[in-house]
Amino acid sequence: MNTVATSDPSILRVRVTKDEIIADLADGRVIGVPLAWSWRLSEATPAQRANFRLIGTGQGVHWPDVDEDISVEGLLHGSPARRPHARAEI
């Protein structure tokens, strides 16, 4: 009988290109999503995109310069960030 070990996915490495956010997962998968899925990162400078840290044991990534967090679950499930609507002034 074959058994398959299951574990929560975790990110080992991240890189941001001019077009994509790419994450290498601990289980060997590589996930790439369009940079446009994160409006904060798509508007950030290359230096701001390069300044990040993994959250916890790889559950996500945080970019402090632009206050952006992306979870491994969000990458896996294809969850683009929505831009907030501007509030009308009263």
Secondary structure per residue as TSV (DSSP state, phi and psi in degrees):
chain	resnum	aa	ss	phi	psi
A	1	M	-	360.0	133.2
A	2	N	-	-93.0	139.1
A	3	T	-	-122.9	147.5
A	4	V	-	-115.4	124.7
A	5	A	-	-76.7	135.6
A	6	T	-	-114.6	145.4
A	7	S	-	-151.8	160.9
A	8	D	-	-68.9	137.5
A	9	P	-	-66.6	146.2
A	10	S	-	-141.5	151.9
A	11	I	E	-91.9	131.7
A	12	L	E	-96.5	-42.7
A	13	R	E	-142.5	151.8
A	14	V	E	-136.4	143.9
A	15	R	E	-142.7	147.9
A	16	V	E	-121.1	120.8
A	17	T	-	-98.3	-175.0
A	18	K	S	-71.0	-13.0
A	19	D	S	-123.5	-19.5
A	20	E	E	-140.5	156.7
A	21	I	E	-107.5	121.8
A	22	I	E	-120.9	127.8
A	23	A	E	-122.7	130.6
A	24	D	E	-94.2	123.4
A	25	L	E	-94.4	157.0
A	26	A	T	-61.8	-27.1
A	27	D	T	-86.2	6.3
A	28	G	S	99.5	-11.7
A	29	R	-	-74.2	151.6
A	30	V	E	-122.6	124.5
A	31	I	E	-112.9	130.2
A	32	G	E	-125.4	130.7
A	33	V	E	-126.7	154.7
A	34	P	E	-60.7	138.4
A	35	L	G	-58.0	-32.6
A	36	A	G	-60.8	-17.5
A	37	W	G	-65.4	-19.3
A	38	S	-	-118.5	100.6
A	39	W	H	-63.8	-31.4
A	40	R	H	-65.2	-45.5
A	41	L	H	-71.9	-33.7
A	42	S	H	-69.0	-23.6
A	43	E	T	-94.3	-5.6
A	44	A	S	-80.4	159.6
A	45	T	-	-77.7	161.5
A	46	P	H	-55.8	-37.8
A	47	A	H	-64.9	-40.8
A	48	Q	H	-66.1	-38.4
A	49	R	H	-66.6	-31.6
A	50	A	H	-78.9	-15.3
A	51	N	-	-94.7	95.8
A	52	F	-	-144.9	167.3
A	53	R	E	-142.2	150.2
A	54	L	E	-74.2	144.5
A	55	I	E	-94.6	130.3
A	56	G	T	59.5	-130.6
A	57	T	T	-103.2	35.7
A	58	G	T	101.5	17.8
A	59	Q	T	-72.5	-16.1
A	60	G	E	-173.3	-173.9
A	61	V	E	-133.4	140.9
A	62	H	E	-123.9	130.9
A	63	W	E	-109.5	99.3
A	64	P	T	-66.0	-32.3
A	65	D	T	-65.5	-26.0
A	66	V	T	-121.7	7.8
A	67	D	T	53.1	50.2
A	68	E	E	-116.1	136.3
A	69	D	E	-127.5	133.1
A	70	I	E	-130.1	126.1
A	71	S	E	-90.7	156.6
A	72	V	H	-62.2	-36.6
A	73	E	H	-63.7	-40.9
A	74	G	H	-62.3	-40.0
A	75	L	H	-64.9	-44.4
A	76	L	H	-67.0	-36.2
A	77	H	H	-93.7	-0.7
A	78	G	T	66.2	63.5
A	79	S	-	-111.9	87.3
A	80	P	-	-64.0	146.2
A	81	A	-	-76.7	136.7
A	82	R	-	-92.2	136.6
A	83	R	-	-74.9	132.3
A	84	P	-	-66.0	147.4
A	85	H	-	-78.5	142.4
A	86	A	-	-69.0	138.7
A	87	R	-	-82.0	139.4
A	88	A	-	-76.6	135.4
A	89	E	-	-79.3	143.6
A	90	I	-	-105.1	360.0
